[in-house]
């Protein structure tokens, strides 16, 4: 590790140096942390992030690297790399679904295979994170996988409170009669500052079991439901 640091004594670390750092299986996270602490100008490209998601541990060094990279949209290859991370596939993939997704993100066979083969646990957590990300593309990707997955009230509540209407529709279409639309999901929609009103209207249109209650209005706290 020290040899690599010594080769980057200049104030600028090019892409090649960053690639060497993130693929270091033994000291990659420590090396990245050191480069970030040194205050150097780092060339952090999509390729660097892709390899970081594949090789690094999910810790503060990874999060700082993404923050330093700035406005770089998530690509299909980044998602593949995250899903192929041997130890932290769940965490990496869930983290990426909350980021800015690239306009040309595609649902590839390679991505499907990577997700199916390497998720160790917490698939429901991944679904919830994808739902809350507001990305119909990612949501469709996960729901179309040939997996035994029940759509839970927790998932619907998560997307109702923070997600988008199109994602919620995808989930409800998948769950069919598995999960009833409960009042708690309606109350969660009241907390959604951006899509709350349209989600609430949708829930009211498809279920006779929900209504706007005093509790809903309190949860809204003068949100879009009142506009």
C-alpha positions as CSV (number, residue, x, y, z in Angstrom):
1,X,0.0,0.0,0.0
2,X,2.8,2.4,0.9
3,X,4.4,1.9,-2.5
4,X,1.2,3.0,-4.2
5,X,0.9,6.0,-1.9
6,X,4.5,7.0,-2.6
7,X,3.9,6.9,-6.4
8,X,1.1,9.5,-5.8
9,X,3.0,12.2,-4.0
10,X,1.9,14.8,-6.4
11,X,-1.2,16.9,-5.8
12,X,-3.1,15.1,-8.6
13,X,-3.9,11.4,-8.7
14,X,-5.0,10.3,-12.2
15,X,-7.6,7.6,-13.0
16,X,-4.9,4.9,-13.3
17,X,-3.8,5.6,-9.7
18,X,-7.4,5.5,-8.4
19,X,-8.1,2.2,-10.2
20,X,-5.1,0.7,-8.5
21,X,-6.3,1.8,-5.1
22,X,-9.9,0.6,-5.4
23,X,-9.0,-2.9,-6.7
24,X,-6.6,-3.5,-3.8
25,X,-8.3,-6.5,-2.1
26,X,-6.3,-6.2,1.1
27,X,-6.0,-2.4,1.8
28,X,-8.3,-0.8,-0.7
29,X,-10.5,1.0,1.8
30,X,-7.5,2.2,3.8
31,X,-5.8,3.4,0.7
32,X,-8.8,5.3,-0.6
33,X,-9.2,6.9,2.9
34,X,-5.6,8.0,2.8
35,X,-5.9,9.6,-0.6
36,X,-9.1,11.4,0.4
37,X,-7.4,12.7,3.6
38,X,-4.4,13.9,1.8
39,X,-6.4,16.6,0.1
40,X,-5.2,15.6,-3.4
41,X,-7.1,16.2,-6.6
42,X,-8.5,12.8,-7.5
43,X,-9.7,11.7,-10.9
44,X,-12.8,9.8,-9.9
45,X,-14.5,8.5,-13.1
46,X,-17.5,6.1,-13.6
47,X,-15.0,3.3,-14.1
48,X,-13.3,4.1,-10.8
49,X,-16.7,4.0,-9.0
50,X,-17.7,0.8,-10.8
51,X,-14.6,-1.0,-9.5
52,X,-15.0,0.5,-6.1
53,X,-18.5,-0.9,-5.8
54,X,-17.2,-4.3,-6.9
55,X,-14.1,-4.5,-4.6
56,X,-14.3,-2.2,-1.6
57,X,-16.0,-2.8,1.7
58,X,-19.2,-0.8,2.4
59,X,-17.8,1.8,4.9
60,X,-17.0,5.4,5.3
61,X,-14.2,5.3,2.7
62,X,-16.6,4.2,0.0
63,X,-19.2,6.8,1.0
64,X,-16.6,9.6,1.0
65,X,-15.3,8.5,-2.4
66,X,-18.8,8.7,-3.9
67,X,-19.4,12.1,-2.3
68,X,-16.0,13.4,-3.7
69,X,-17.0,12.1,-7.1
70,X,-19.8,14.6,-7.3
71,X,-22.6,14.5,-9.9
72,X,-21.9,11.1,-11.5
73,X,-25.1,9.2,-12.4
74,X,-25.4,5.5,-11.6
75,X,-24.9,3.2,-14.7
76,X,-25.9,-0.3,-15.4
77,X,-22.3,-1.5,-14.9
78,X,-22.2,0.1,-11.5
79,X,-25.2,-1.9,-10.5
80,X,-23.7,-5.0,-11.9
81,X,-20.4,-4.3,-10.0
82,X,-22.3,-3.7,-6.7
83,X,-24.3,-6.9,-7.1
84,X,-21.0,-8.8,-7.6
85,X,-19.4,-7.5,-4.5
86,X,-18.5,-10.7,-2.6
87,X,-19.2,-9.4,0.9
88,X,-21.4,-6.3,0.6
89,X,-23.7,-6.9,-2.4
90,X,-26.8,-6.1,-0.5
91,X,-25.5,-2.9,1.0
92,X,-23.9,-1.6,-2.2
93,X,-26.9,-2.3,-4.4
94,X,-29.3,-0.7,-1.9
95,X,-27.1,2.3,-1.6
96,X,-27.0,2.8,-5.4
97,X,-30.7,2.7,-5.8
98,X,-30.9,5.8,-3.7
99,X,-28.5,7.7,-6.0
100,X,-29.1,9.6,-9.2
101,X,-29.8,7.0,-11.9
102,X,-28.4,7.6,-15.3
103,X,-30.8,8.2,-18.2
104,X,-29.5,5.3,-20.2
105,X,-29.6,2.7,-17.5
106,X,-30.7,-0.6,-19.0
107,X,-31.9,-3.9,-17.5
108,X,-29.3,-6.3,-18.7
109,X,-29.1,-10.1,-18.4
110,X,-25.7,-9.7,-16.7
111,X,-27.3,-7.5,-14.1
112,X,-30.1,-9.9,-13.4
113,X,-27.7,-12.8,-13.1
114,X,-25.5,-10.8,-10.7
115,X,-28.3,-10.0,-8.4
116,X,-29.8,-13.5,-8.4
117,X,-26.5,-15.2,-7.7
118,X,-24.9,-13.0,-5.1
119,X,-27.4,-11.5,-2.7
120,X,-26.8,-13.1,0.6
121,X,-29.7,-11.9,2.6
122,X,-32.0,-8.9,3.1
123,X,-33.7,-9.1,-0.3
124,X,-36.7,-7.3,1.1
125,X,-34.4,-4.5,2.2
126,X,-33.2,-4.2,-1.4
127,X,-36.8,-4.1,-2.7
128,X,-37.7,-1.4,-0.1
129,X,-34.7,0.7,-1.1
130,X,-35.5,0.4,-4.8
131,X,-39.1,1.3,-4.1
132,X,-38.2,4.4,-2.2
133,X,-35.6,5.4,-4.8
134,X,-38.5,6.4,-7.1
135,X,-37.1,4.5,-10.1
136,X,-39.6,2.5,-12.1
137,X,-36.7,1.0,-14.1
138,X,-35.0,-0.5,-11.0
139,X,-38.3,-1.5,-9.5
140,X,-39.3,-3.3,-12.7
141,X,-35.9,-5.0,-12.7
142,X,-36.3,-6.5,-9.3
143,X,-40.0,-7.4,-9.6
144,X,-39.5,-9.2,-12.9
145,X,-36.8,-11.5,-11.5
146,X,-37.9,-15.0,-11.0
147,X,-37.9,-14.9,-7.2
148,X,-40.4,-15.8,-4.6
149,X,-41.1,-12.4,-3.1
150,X,-44.1,-11.2,-1.2
151,X,-44.9,-7.6,-1.4
152,X,-45.3,-6.6,2.3
153,X,-47.1,-3.7,4.0
154,X,-43.6,-2.4,4.9
155,X,-42.6,-2.1,1.3
156,X,-45.8,-0.3,0.4
157,X,-45.5,2.0,3.3
158,X,-41.9,2.9,2.4
159,X,-42.7,3.9,-1.2
160,X,-45.9,5.7,-0.1
161,X,-44.0,7.9,2.3
162,X,-40.9,8.7,0.1
163,X,-41.4,7.3,-3.4
164,X,-43.2,8.0,-6.6
165,X,-46.7,7.0,-7.8
166,X,-45.5,4.8,-10.7
167,X,-43.4,2.7,-8.4
168,X,-46.3,2.3,-6.0
169,X,-48.5,1.2,-8.9
170,X,-45.9,-1.4,-9.9
171,X,-45.8,-2.8,-6.4
172,X,-49.6,-3.0,-6.0
173,X,-50.0,-4.6,-9.4
174,X,-47.5,-7.3,-8.3
175,X,-49.0,-7.9,-4.8
176,X,-52.6,-8.3,-6.2
177,X,-54.6,-9.5,-3.1
178,X,-51.5,-10.5,-1.1
179,X,-51.4,-7.3,0.9
180,X,-54.4,-5.1,1.7
181,X,-54.1,-1.4,1.3
182,X,-54.1,-0.4,5.0
183,X,-54.8,2.9,6.7
184,X,-51.1,3.0,7.8
185,X,-50.1,3.2,4.1
186,X,-52.5,6.1,3.6
187,X,-51.0,7.8,6.6
188,X,-47.5,7.2,5.2
189,X,-48.5,8.9,1.9
190,X,-49.4,12.0,4.0
191,X,-45.7,12.3,4.9
192,X,-44.6,12.3,1.2
193,X,-43.7,16.0,0.5
194,X,-43.5,15.6,-3.3
195,X,-46.0,12.9,-4.3
196,X,-48.2,12.7,-1.3
197,X,-51.4,14.1,-2.8
198,X,-51.3,12.0,-6.0
199,X,-50.5,8.9,-4.1
200,X,-53.3,9.6,-1.6
201,X,-55.8,10.1,-4.4
202,X,-54.7,6.9,-6.0
203,X,-55.1,4.9,-2.8
204,X,-58.6,6.4,-2.3
205,X,-59.5,5.3,-5.8
206,X,-58.5,1.7,-5.4
207,X,-59.5,0.9,-1.8
208,X,-62.6,1.3,0.2
209,X,-60.6,0.5,3.4
210,X,-58.7,3.8,3.5
211,X,-59.8,7.4,4.1
212,X,-58.4,10.8,5.1
213,X,-58.6,10.7,8.9
214,X,-57.6,13.2,11.6
215,X,-54.5,11.1,12.0
216,X,-53.8,11.4,8.3
217,X,-54.1,15.2,8.5
218,X,-51.8,15.3,11.6
219,X,-49.2,13.2,9.8
220,X,-49.4,15.5,6.8
221,X,-48.5,18.5,8.9
222,X,-49.7,21.0,6.3
223,X,-48.1,19.0,3.5
224,X,-49.4,18.7,-0.1
225,X,-52.5,16.9,1.1
226,X,-53.8,20.3,2.3
227,X,-53.0,22.2,-0.9
